[in-house]
C-alpha cells in the first residue's frame, strides 16, 4: 500500500511539469533556472520595445533637426552618385517574411504559435502598422527625394517588411535565430532599395523599421484578448490528465495538448 501511494504522488507531481518535447512531463527546472529565465524574458521584452522606440524617436527628432535632415540629403546624394538605376523588386520582397511565417510551419519547421494565433498576430499588427503609417503621412508632409509627392515620412514598405521579419523572428527564434536574421536581412534590403529608388530618406526608413517592429510586439500583447474574445486556447496551455498503467506501477500523468 505504501508503494502505491508513493508512486501516485510521484506521478501526480508530473502534472506540474512543463516540457515541449517529452510525452510525459518532468519538472527538472530548478528555482534558480526559473528565476534566470524570468529575468531573461523581462530583458528581452524591454529590448523589444526599446529598440523600435529609439528608431521612431530618431525619425521624429530628424523632422526638427536641420543637421539630421542634412544627413538625409547627404546619404541620398551619395547613393545616387554610385547607383544610377532603379529596382522594382522592393515591391515584392517585403512579403517574403510573411510567406515564411506560415510556409516554414507547413514544411515541418514548427512555429511557436498555432496557425490561428499567427493569423491573428499578423492581422492585428498589419492593422496597427497601417493605421500608424497612414495617419503619420497625413499629419506630417515630407517631400520624397524624387519630389513625386509629400508622403515620404515614414516608409510603409520598410514598416511592412520589418513587421513580417519580427514576427518571423518571434515564431522561430527557438528553432534557429538565423531564420529571424534572414527575415531582417530581407527587410533591410527593402529599406535600402527604397532609398536607392529615391522614394524615401534615411530617416523615413529608420522610422518605418521601428513602426513595423513595435506593431508586431503590440499585436503579441493582444493575444490574451483574442483568447478570451474568440475562446481560443494557447497551444501550450492544454493539459490532459490521464491514467498511467504499467506492469510495475500505476498513477496519473500529464500530457500537453497541441
VEXPAZA-229508 format. One record per residue: x, y, z of N, C-alpha, C in turn; residue number from 1. Coordinates in nm, 2 decimals. Each point is the difference from the previous one (the first is absolute). Last residue first. Layout:
// VEXPAZA-229508
LODO n_x n_y n_z ca_x ca_y ca_z c_x c_y c_z seq
LODO X Y Z X Y Z X Y Z NUM
...
This chain:
// VEXPAZA-229508
LODO n_x n_y n_z ca_x ca_y ca_z c_x c_y c_z seq
LODO -0.17 1.98 -2.81 0.04 0.10 -0.09 -0.11 0.02 -0.11 258
LODO 0.08 -0.19 0.54 -0.08 0.00 -0.12 0.04 0.11 -0.09 257
LODO 0.26 -0.30 0.42 -0.03 0.13 -0.07 -0.09 -0.02 -0.12 256
LODO 0.03 -0.31 0.45 0.04 0.00 -0.14 -0.04 0.14 -0.06 255
LODO 0.09 -0.28 0.52 -0.05 0.11 -0.08 0.04 -0.01 -0.15 254
LODO -0.11 -0.39 0.41 0.10 0.08 -0.06 -0.06 0.11 -0.08 253
LODO -0.10 -0.40 0.42 -0.04 0.10 -0.09 0.12 0.07 -0.06 252
LODO -0.03 -0.53 0.19 -0.03 0.13 0.06 -0.05 0.10 -0.11 251
LODO 0.28 -0.52 0.10 -0.11 0.07 -0.06 -0.02 0.13 0.07 250
LODO 0.38 -0.46 -0.08 -0.05 0.12 0.06 -0.13 0.06 -0.06 249
LODO 0.26 -0.40 -0.15 0.06 0.02 0.13 -0.06 0.12 0.08 248
LODO -0.14 -0.16 -0.45 0.01 -0.12 0.08 0.05 0.03 0.15 247
LODO -0.26 0.40 -0.23 0.11 -0.09 -0.05 0.01 -0.12 0.09 246
LODO -0.31 0.49 -0.11 0.00 -0.14 0.06 0.11 -0.08 -0.07 245
LODO -0.24 0.52 0.08 0.11 -0.06 -0.06 0.01 -0.14 0.07 244
LODO -0.40 0.42 -0.11 0.06 -0.11 0.09 0.12 -0.06 -0.07 243
LODO -0.14 0.52 -0.08 -0.03 -0.13 -0.04 0.06 -0.11 0.09 242
LODO -0.11 0.56 -0.11 0.04 -0.09 0.11 -0.05 -0.14 -0.04 241
LODO 0.14 0.46 -0.30 -0.09 -0.11 0.02 0.05 -0.08 0.12 240
LODO 0.06 0.53 -0.20 0.06 -0.11 0.08 -0.11 -0.11 0.02 239
LODO 0.13 0.51 -0.29 -0.09 -0.12 0.02 0.08 -0.11 0.08 238
LODO 0.19 0.42 -0.16 -0.07 0.01 0.12 -0.09 -0.12 0.03 237
LODO 0.29 0.13 -0.39 0.07 -0.07 0.11 -0.08 0.01 0.13 236
LODO -0.16 0.20 -0.41 0.04 -0.13 -0.04 0.06 -0.08 0.12 235
LODO -0.37 0.37 0.10 0.14 0.00 -0.05 0.04 -0.14 -0.03 234
LODO -0.51 0.14 -0.05 0.09 -0.05 0.10 0.14 0.01 -0.06 233
LODO -0.50 0.27 -0.09 0.11 -0.08 -0.04 0.08 -0.05 0.11 232
LODO -0.42 0.29 -0.06 0.00 -0.12 0.07 0.11 -0.10 -0.05 231
LODO -0.10 0.47 -0.13 -0.04 -0.11 -0.10 0.01 -0.14 0.07 230
LODO 0.09 0.40 0.26 -0.11 0.04 -0.09 -0.05 -0.12 -0.09 229
LODO 0.37 -0.06 0.30 -0.12 0.02 0.07 -0.12 0.03 -0.09 228
LODO 0.44 -0.03 -0.18 -0.03 -0.13 0.07 -0.14 0.01 0.06 227
LODO 0.18 0.39 -0.18 -0.06 -0.09 -0.10 -0.04 -0.13 0.06 226
LODO 0.24 0.29 0.27 -0.14 0.06 -0.03 -0.07 -0.09 -0.10 225
LODO 0.45 -0.10 0.11 -0.09 -0.04 0.10 -0.14 0.06 -0.02 224
LODO 0.34 0.13 -0.32 -0.05 -0.14 -0.01 -0.09 -0.04 0.12 223
LODO 0.24 0.43 -0.08 -0.15 -0.01 -0.02 -0.05 -0.15 0.00 222
LODO 0.47 0.13 0.02 -0.07 0.04 0.13 -0.15 -0.02 -0.01 221
LODO 0.26 -0.06 -0.39 0.01 -0.11 0.09 -0.06 0.03 0.14 220
LODO 0.00 0.34 -0.32 -0.09 -0.10 -0.04 0.01 -0.12 0.09 219
LODO 0.31 0.35 0.05 -0.13 0.04 0.06 -0.11 -0.11 -0.04 218
LODO 0.44 -0.04 -0.18 0.00 -0.02 0.14 -0.14 0.03 0.07 217
LODO 0.06 0.09 -0.46 0.00 -0.14 0.02 0.00 -0.03 0.15 216
LODO 0.03 0.44 -0.14 -0.13 -0.05 -0.03 -0.01 -0.15 0.03 215
LODO 0.42 0.22 0.04 -0.09 0.03 0.11 -0.14 -0.05 -0.02 214
LODO 0.32 -0.05 -0.35 0.03 -0.09 0.12 -0.09 0.03 0.11 213
LODO -0.06 0.27 -0.38 -0.02 -0.14 -0.03 0.02 -0.09 0.12 212
LODO 0.11 0.46 0.03 -0.14 -0.02 0.00 -0.04 -0.15 -0.03 211
LODO 0.46 0.13 -0.03 -0.05 0.01 0.13 -0.15 -0.03 0.02 210
LODO 0.20 0.03 -0.43 0.04 -0.12 0.07 -0.05 0.00 0.14 209
LODO -0.08 0.39 -0.25 -0.08 -0.12 -0.05 0.04 -0.13 0.07 208
LODO 0.26 0.39 0.09 -0.13 0.00 0.07 -0.09 -0.11 -0.05 207
LODO 0.41 0.04 -0.22 0.02 -0.03 0.14 -0.13 0.00 0.08 206
LODO -0.01 0.14 -0.45 0.02 -0.15 0.01 0.02 -0.04 0.14 205
LODO -0.03 0.46 -0.10 -0.13 -0.07 -0.02 0.01 -0.15 0.02 204
LODO 0.39 0.27 0.03 -0.08 0.01 0.12 -0.14 -0.07 -0.02 203
LODO 0.30 0.03 -0.37 0.05 -0.09 0.09 -0.09 0.00 0.13 202
LODO -0.25 0.15 -0.44 0.12 0.04 0.07 0.05 -0.11 0.10 201
LODO -0.31 -0.10 -0.46 0.01 0.03 0.14 0.13 0.05 0.05 200
LODO -0.11 -0.11 -0.45 -0.14 0.01 0.04 0.00 0.04 0.15 199
LODO 0.37 -0.11 -0.34 -0.03 0.14 0.04 -0.15 0.02 0.04 198
LODO 0.27 -0.41 -0.10 -0.10 0.04 -0.10 -0.05 0.14 0.03 197
LODO 0.31 -0.19 0.29 0.06 -0.01 -0.13 -0.09 0.05 -0.11 196
LODO -0.17 -0.05 0.44 0.09 0.12 -0.01 0.07 0.00 -0.14 195
LODO -0.27 -0.36 0.10 -0.09 0.11 0.00 0.08 0.13 -0.01 194
LODO 0.23 -0.41 0.04 -0.06 0.02 -0.13 -0.09 0.12 -0.01 193
LODO 0.16 -0.14 0.42 0.11 0.06 -0.08 -0.04 0.03 -0.14 192
LODO -0.31 -0.22 0.30 0.03 0.14 0.03 0.11 0.07 -0.08 191
LODO -0.08 -0.46 -0.06 -0.12 0.08 -0.05 0.02 0.14 0.03 190
LODO 0.32 -0.30 0.17 0.01 0.02 -0.15 -0.11 0.08 -0.05 189
LODO -0.02 -0.12 0.44 0.10 0.10 -0.01 0.02 0.03 -0.15 188
LODO -0.29 -0.35 0.11 -0.06 0.12 0.04 0.10 0.12 -0.02 187
LODO 0.16 -0.44 -0.07 -0.10 0.04 -0.10 -0.06 0.13 0.03 186
LODO 0.27 -0.17 0.33 0.08 0.03 -0.12 -0.08 0.04 -0.12 185
LODO -0.20 -0.16 0.40 0.04 0.14 0.02 0.09 0.04 -0.12 184
LODO -0.15 -0.44 0.00 -0.11 0.09 -0.01 0.04 0.14 0.01 183
LODO 0.32 -0.33 0.08 -0.03 0.00 -0.14 -0.12 0.10 -0.03 182
LODO 0.12 -0.08 0.45 0.10 0.08 -0.07 -0.03 0.01 -0.14 181
LODO -0.27 -0.29 0.25 -0.03 0.14 0.02 0.10 0.09 -0.07 180
LODO 0.09 -0.45 -0.01 -0.12 0.02 -0.08 -0.05 0.15 0.02 179
LODO 0.37 -0.16 0.25 0.03 0.04 -0.14 -0.12 0.01 -0.09 178
LODO 0.00 -0.16 0.46 0.00 0.15 -0.01 0.03 0.04 -0.14 177
LODO -0.24 -0.47 0.14 0.12 0.06 -0.04 0.00 0.15 -0.02 176
LODO -0.33 -0.27 0.25 0.05 -0.10 -0.09 0.14 0.04 -0.05 175
LODO -0.23 0.29 0.28 0.04 -0.12 0.08 0.04 -0.11 -0.09 174
LODO -0.16 0.41 -0.19 0.13 0.02 0.07 0.04 -0.12 0.08 173
LODO -0.41 0.09 -0.28 0.09 -0.11 -0.03 0.14 0.02 0.07 172
LODO -0.40 0.30 0.04 -0.06 -0.13 -0.02 0.11 -0.11 -0.01 171
LODO 0.11 0.47 0.03 -0.06 -0.04 0.12 -0.05 -0.15 -0.01 170
LODO 0.20 0.20 -0.38 0.09 -0.02 0.10 -0.06 -0.05 0.13 169
LODO -0.28 0.12 -0.35 0.08 -0.12 -0.04 0.10 -0.03 0.11 168
LODO -0.24 0.40 0.04 -0.08 -0.12 0.03 0.07 -0.13 -0.03 167
LODO 0.22 0.39 -0.13 0.00 -0.01 0.15 -0.09 -0.12 0.05 166
LODO 0.02 0.11 -0.47 0.13 -0.05 0.05 0.00 -0.02 0.15 165
LODO -0.37 0.21 -0.21 0.01 -0.14 -0.03 0.12 -0.07 0.05 164
LODO -0.03 0.47 0.06 -0.11 -0.07 0.08 0.01 -0.15 -0.03 163
LODO 0.28 0.27 -0.25 0.05 -0.02 0.13 -0.10 -0.06 0.09 162
LODO -0.13 0.12 -0.44 0.10 -0.10 0.00 0.06 -0.04 0.14 161
LODO -0.32 0.35 -0.05 -0.06 -0.13 -0.03 0.10 -0.11 0.00 160
LODO 0.15 0.45 0.05 -0.07 -0.04 0.12 -0.06 -0.14 -0.02 159
LODO 0.22 0.20 -0.37 0.09 -0.05 0.10 -0.07 -0.05 0.13 158
LODO -0.26 0.19 -0.35 0.06 -0.12 -0.04 0.10 -0.06 0.11 157
LODO -0.20 0.43 0.07 -0.09 -0.11 0.02 0.05 -0.14 -0.05 156
LODO 0.25 0.47 0.18 0.00 -0.10 -0.11 -0.10 -0.11 0.03 155
LODO -0.09 0.50 0.21 0.11 -0.10 -0.01 -0.01 -0.09 -0.11 154
LODO -0.01 0.41 -0.13 0.02 -0.04 0.14 -0.13 -0.06 0.05 153
LODO 0.02 0.16 -0.45 0.12 -0.07 0.01 0.02 -0.06 0.15 152
LODO -0.34 0.27 -0.30 -0.04 -0.11 0.09 0.13 -0.09 0.03 151
LODO -0.11 0.40 -0.31 0.04 0.03 0.13 -0.03 -0.10 0.10 150
LODO 0.13 -0.04 -0.56 -0.11 0.05 0.09 0.06 0.03 0.14 149
LODO 0.28 -0.07 -0.38 -0.12 -0.05 -0.06 -0.13 0.04 0.08 148
LODO 0.51 0.07 0.05 -0.10 0.11 -0.01 -0.13 -0.04 -0.06 147
LODO 0.42 -0.26 0.13 -0.03 0.03 -0.15 -0.11 0.10 -0.02 146
LODO 0.13 -0.13 0.45 0.12 0.05 -0.07 -0.02 0.02 -0.15 145
LODO -0.42 0.07 0.31 0.08 -0.11 -0.03 0.13 0.05 -0.07 144
LODO -0.30 0.30 0.36 0.02 -0.03 -0.14 0.10 -0.12 -0.02 143
LODO -0.33 0.10 0.42 0.14 0.00 -0.03 0.02 -0.04 -0.15 142
LODO -0.40 0.12 0.40 0.02 0.00 -0.15 0.15 0.02 -0.03 141
LODO -0.34 -0.18 0.42 0.14 0.06 -0.03 0.03 -0.01 -0.15 140
LODO -0.43 -0.15 0.16 0.03 0.11 0.09 0.14 0.07 -0.03 139
LODO -0.16 -0.38 -0.25 -0.10 0.11 -0.02 0.03 0.12 0.09 138
LODO 0.27 -0.40 0.03 0.02 0.07 -0.13 -0.10 0.11 -0.03 137
LODO -0.05 -0.26 0.40 0.13 0.08 0.00 0.02 0.07 -0.13 136
LODO -0.37 -0.30 0.03 -0.02 0.12 0.09 0.12 0.09 0.00 135
LODO 0.04 -0.41 -0.23 -0.09 0.09 -0.07 -0.02 0.12 0.08 134
LODO 0.26 -0.34 0.21 0.06 0.06 -0.12 -0.08 0.10 -0.07 133
LODO -0.19 -0.24 0.37 0.11 0.09 0.04 0.07 0.07 -0.12 132
LODO -0.33 -0.34 -0.08 -0.06 0.12 0.06 0.11 0.11 0.04 131
LODO 0.15 -0.42 -0.15 -0.07 0.08 -0.11 -0.06 0.12 0.05 130
LODO 0.19 -0.30 0.32 0.10 0.06 -0.09 -0.06 0.09 -0.10 129
LODO -0.29 -0.25 0.27 0.07 0.10 0.08 0.10 0.07 -0.09 128
LODO -0.21 -0.36 -0.20 -0.10 0.11 0.03 0.07 0.11 0.08 127
LODO 0.25 -0.39 -0.08 -0.02 0.08 -0.12 -0.10 0.11 0.02 126
LODO 0.06 -0.29 0.36 0.12 0.08 -0.02 -0.01 0.08 -0.13 125
LODO -0.34 -0.31 0.10 0.00 0.11 0.10 0.12 0.09 -0.03 124
LODO -0.03 -0.39 -0.26 -0.11 0.09 -0.03 0.00 0.12 0.09 123
LODO 0.32 -0.34 0.08 0.03 0.07 -0.12 -0.11 0.10 -0.03 122
LODO -0.07 -0.28 0.37 0.11 0.09 0.02 0.03 0.09 -0.12 121
LODO -0.33 -0.34 -0.03 -0.04 0.11 0.08 0.11 0.10 0.02 120
LODO 0.11 -0.39 -0.21 -0.09 0.08 -0.09 -0.05 0.12 0.07 119
LODO 0.25 -0.32 0.24 0.09 0.08 -0.09 -0.09 0.09 -0.09 118
LODO -0.23 -0.30 0.28 0.07 0.11 0.08 0.09 0.09 -0.09 117
LODO -0.20 -0.38 -0.19 -0.10 0.10 0.03 0.06 0.11 0.08 116
LODO 0.27 -0.37 -0.10 -0.03 0.08 -0.12 -0.10 0.11 0.03 115
LODO 0.30 -0.14 0.41 -0.08 -0.07 -0.09 -0.03 0.09 -0.13 114
LODO 0.45 0.08 0.29 -0.14 0.01 0.02 -0.07 -0.08 -0.11 113
LODO 0.47 0.00 0.01 -0.03 0.01 0.14 -0.15 0.00 0.03 112
LODO 0.20 -0.26 -0.43 0.00 0.14 0.05 -0.04 0.00 0.15 111
LODO 0.25 -0.39 -0.33 -0.11 0.03 0.09 0.01 0.14 0.05 110
LODO 0.13 -0.27 -0.45 0.07 0.07 0.09 -0.10 0.07 0.10 109
LODO -0.14 -0.26 -0.39 0.05 -0.08 0.12 0.08 0.07 0.10 108
LODO -0.23 0.17 -0.40 0.11 -0.09 -0.05 0.05 -0.08 0.12 107
LODO -0.34 0.32 0.07 -0.05 -0.10 -0.09 0.10 -0.10 -0.05 106
LODO 0.14 0.37 0.26 -0.08 -0.09 0.08 -0.06 -0.11 -0.09 105
LODO 0.23 0.34 -0.21 0.09 -0.08 0.07 -0.07 -0.10 0.08 104
LODO -0.25 0.33 -0.23 0.05 -0.10 -0.08 0.09 -0.10 0.07 103
LODO -0.20 0.40 0.20 -0.09 -0.11 -0.01 0.06 -0.12 -0.08 102
LODO 0.27 0.38 0.08 -0.07 -0.01 0.13 -0.10 -0.12 -0.01 101
LODO 0.22 0.15 -0.39 0.08 -0.09 0.08 -0.06 -0.02 0.13 100
LODO -0.20 0.31 -0.30 -0.01 -0.14 -0.05 0.08 -0.10 0.08 99
LODO 0.04 0.45 0.12 -0.13 -0.05 0.03 -0.02 -0.14 -0.05 98
LODO 0.41 0.23 -0.10 -0.01 -0.05 0.14 -0.14 -0.05 0.04 97
LODO 0.06 0.18 -0.45 0.07 -0.13 0.03 -0.01 -0.04 0.14 96
LODO -0.16 0.41 -0.22 -0.09 -0.10 0.04 0.06 -0.13 0.04 95
LODO 0.24 0.39 -0.17 -0.05 0.02 0.14 -0.10 -0.10 0.04 94
LODO 0.19 0.02 -0.44 0.08 -0.08 0.09 -0.05 0.03 0.15 93
LODO -0.19 0.23 -0.39 -0.04 -0.14 0.01 0.07 -0.07 0.12 92
LODO 0.07 0.46 -0.16 -0.15 -0.01 0.02 -0.04 -0.14 0.03 91
LODO 0.45 0.12 -0.11 -0.03 0.03 0.14 -0.15 0.00 0.03 90
LODO 0.21 -0.08 -0.44 -0.04 -0.11 0.08 -0.02 0.03 0.15 89
LODO 0.14 0.30 -0.39 -0.14 -0.01 0.04 -0.03 -0.12 0.09 88
LODO 0.43 0.36 -0.12 -0.03 -0.14 0.01 -0.15 -0.01 0.05 87
LODO 0.35 0.39 -0.27 -0.10 -0.03 0.10 -0.03 -0.15 -0.01 86
LODO 0.47 0.32 -0.12 -0.12 -0.07 -0.05 -0.09 -0.04 0.11 85
LODO 0.45 0.20 0.03 -0.07 0.08 -0.09 -0.13 -0.07 -0.06 84
LODO 0.40 0.01 0.43 -0.10 -0.08 -0.07 -0.09 0.09 -0.08 83
LODO 0.37 0.20 0.23 0.05 -0.13 -0.02 -0.10 -0.09 -0.09 82
LODO -0.10 0.44 0.15 0.12 0.02 -0.08 0.06 -0.14 -0.04 81
LODO -0.39 0.04 0.27 -0.03 0.02 -0.14 0.13 0.04 -0.08 80
LODO 0.02 -0.08 0.47 -0.05 -0.12 -0.06 -0.02 0.02 -0.15 79
LODO 0.14 0.36 0.26 0.11 -0.10 -0.01 -0.06 -0.12 -0.07 78
LODO -0.30 0.34 0.10 0.09 0.05 -0.10 0.11 -0.11 -0.02 77
LODO -0.31 -0.07 0.35 -0.07 -0.01 -0.13 0.10 0.04 -0.12 76
LODO 0.15 0.05 0.44 -0.01 -0.14 -0.03 -0.06 -0.01 -0.14 75
LODO 0.01 0.43 0.17 0.14 -0.05 -0.04 0.00 -0.14 -0.04 74
LODO -0.40 0.19 0.17 0.03 0.05 -0.14 0.14 -0.05 -0.04 73
LODO -0.13 -0.09 0.44 -0.09 -0.07 -0.09 0.04 0.04 -0.15 72
LODO 0.21 0.24 0.34 0.05 -0.14 -0.01 -0.08 -0.08 -0.09 71
LODO -0.16 0.42 0.10 0.11 0.01 -0.09 0.07 -0.13 -0.02 70
LODO -0.33 0.03 0.32 -0.06 0.01 -0.13 0.11 0.01 -0.11 69
LODO 0.13 0.01 0.45 -0.04 -0.14 -0.04 -0.07 0.00 -0.14 68
LODO 0.12 0.42 0.18 0.13 -0.08 -0.02 -0.04 -0.14 -0.05 67
LODO -0.35 0.31 0.13 0.06 0.02 -0.13 0.12 -0.08 -0.03 66
LODO -0.43 -0.10 0.32 0.15 0.02 0.01 0.06 0.02 -0.14 65
LODO -0.46 -0.13 0.12 0.02 0.13 0.07 0.15 0.04 0.01 64
LODO -0.16 -0.42 -0.20 -0.09 0.10 -0.05 0.02 0.14 0.05 63
LODO 0.23 -0.38 0.18 0.06 0.05 -0.13 -0.09 0.10 -0.07 62
LODO -0.14 -0.23 0.40 0.10 0.11 0.03 0.06 0.06 -0.13 61
LODO -0.29 -0.37 -0.04 -0.07 0.11 0.05 0.09 0.12 0.02 60
LODO 0.19 -0.42 -0.11 -0.07 0.06 -0.11 -0.08 0.13 0.04 59
LODO 0.22 -0.25 0.34 0.10 0.06 -0.09 -0.07 0.07 -0.12 58
LODO -0.27 -0.25 0.30 0.05 0.13 0.06 0.10 0.07 -0.09 57
LODO -0.14 -0.44 -0.11 -0.11 0.10 -0.03 0.04 0.14 0.05 56
LODO 0.29 -0.36 0.10 0.00 0.03 -0.15 -0.10 0.10 -0.03 55
LODO 0.02 -0.15 0.44 0.12 0.08 -0.03 0.00 0.04 -0.15 54
LODO -0.33 -0.29 0.16 -0.02 0.13 0.05 0.11 0.10 -0.03 53
LODO 0.04 -0.47 -0.11 -0.09 0.08 -0.09 -0.03 0.14 0.04 52
LODO 0.28 -0.26 0.29 0.05 0.02 -0.13 -0.09 0.07 -0.09 51
LODO -0.15 -0.12 0.44 0.10 0.11 0.00 0.05 0.02 -0.14 50
LODO -0.29 -0.36 0.09 -0.07 0.12 -0.01 0.09 0.12 0.00 49
LODO 0.17 -0.44 0.03 -0.09 0.00 -0.11 -0.08 0.13 -0.02 48
LODO 0.29 -0.08 0.38 0.07 0.03 -0.12 -0.09 0.01 -0.12 47
LODO -0.19 -0.13 0.40 0.04 0.14 0.01 0.07 0.04 -0.12 46
LODO -0.11 -0.45 0.04 -0.12 0.08 -0.02 0.04 0.14 0.00 45
LODO 0.34 -0.30 0.11 -0.03 -0.01 -0.15 -0.13 0.08 -0.03 44
LODO 0.13 -0.03 0.45 0.10 0.08 -0.07 -0.03 0.00 -0.15 43
LODO -0.27 -0.27 0.28 -0.02 0.14 0.02 0.09 0.09 -0.08 42
LODO 0.06 -0.46 -0.01 -0.12 0.03 -0.08 -0.03 0.15 0.02 41
LODO 0.36 -0.18 0.25 0.03 0.00 -0.14 -0.12 0.05 -0.08 40
LODO -0.06 -0.08 0.45 0.08 0.12 -0.02 0.03 0.02 -0.14 39
LODO -0.21 -0.40 0.12 -0.09 0.12 0.01 0.07 0.13 -0.02 38
LODO 0.25 -0.40 0.00 -0.08 0.01 -0.12 -0.10 0.11 0.01 37
LODO 0.27 -0.08 0.38 0.08 0.04 -0.12 -0.08 0.02 -0.12 36
LODO -0.21 -0.19 0.37 0.03 0.14 0.02 0.08 0.06 -0.11 35
LODO -0.08 -0.46 -0.01 -0.12 0.07 -0.03 0.02 0.15 0.02 34
LODO 0.35 -0.29 0.12 -0.02 0.01 -0.14 -0.12 0.08 -0.04 33
LODO 0.07 -0.08 0.46 0.10 0.10 -0.06 -0.01 0.01 -0.15 32
LODO -0.26 -0.32 0.23 -0.05 0.13 0.02 0.10 0.11 -0.05 31
LODO 0.00 -0.47 -0.25 0.01 0.05 0.14 -0.05 0.14 0.01 30
LODO -0.14 -0.42 -0.34 0.05 0.14 0.00 0.01 0.05 0.15 29
LODO -0.17 -0.43 -0.18 0.14 0.00 0.04 0.06 0.14 0.01 28
LODO -0.47 -0.30 -0.06 0.03 0.14 0.05 0.15 -0.01 0.05 27
LODO -0.31 -0.28 -0.39 0.09 -0.02 0.12 0.05 0.14 0.04 26
LODO -0.41 -0.28 -0.32 0.07 0.12 0.04 0.08 -0.02 0.12 25
LODO -0.14 -0.32 -0.44 -0.03 0.02 0.14 0.08 0.12 0.05 24
LODO 0.06 -0.07 -0.44 -0.14 -0.03 0.01 -0.05 0.01 0.14 23
LODO 0.40 0.31 -0.21 -0.03 -0.13 0.06 -0.15 -0.03 0.01 22
LODO 0.19 0.42 -0.17 0.06 -0.11 -0.08 -0.03 -0.14 0.06 21
LODO -0.11 0.44 0.19 -0.06 0.00 -0.13 0.05 -0.12 -0.08 20
LODO -0.09 0.12 0.55 0.10 -0.05 -0.10 -0.07 0.00 -0.13 19
LODO -0.07 0.11 0.57 -0.02 0.05 -0.14 0.10 -0.05 -0.09 18
LODO -0.27 -0.13 0.51 0.12 0.02 -0.08 -0.04 0.05 -0.13 17
LODO -0.30 -0.14 0.35 0.04 0.14 0.01 0.13 0.03 -0.08 16
LODO -0.21 -0.44 0.04 -0.10 0.09 -0.06 0.05 0.14 0.00 15
LODO 0.23 -0.37 0.21 0.04 0.03 -0.14 -0.10 0.09 -0.07 14
LODO -0.06 -0.17 0.45 0.10 0.12 -0.01 0.03 0.03 -0.14 13
LODO -0.25 -0.39 0.10 -0.08 0.13 0.00 0.09 0.12 -0.01 12
LODO 0.20 -0.42 0.03 -0.06 0.01 -0.13 -0.08 0.13 0.00 11
LODO 0.19 -0.12 0.41 0.11 0.03 -0.10 -0.07 0.03 -0.14 10
LODO -0.28 -0.14 0.34 0.05 0.13 0.03 0.10 0.04 -0.10 9
LODO -0.15 -0.44 -0.02 -0.11 0.09 -0.04 0.04 0.15 0.02 8
LODO 0.29 -0.34 0.16 0.01 0.02 -0.14 -0.11 0.09 -0.06 7
LODO 0.00 -0.11 0.46 0.12 0.08 -0.03 0.00 0.02 -0.15 6
LODO -0.34 -0.27 0.16 -0.02 0.14 0.04 0.12 0.08 -0.04 5
LODO 0.04 -0.46 -0.06 -0.10 0.05 -0.09 -0.03 0.15 0.03 4
LODO 0.29 -0.24 0.28 0.06 0.01 -0.13 -0.10 0.07 -0.10 3
LODO -0.15 -0.11 0.43 0.09 0.11 0.01 0.06 0.03 -0.14 2
LODO -0.26 -0.39 0.06 -0.08 0.12 0.00 0.09 0.12 0.00 1
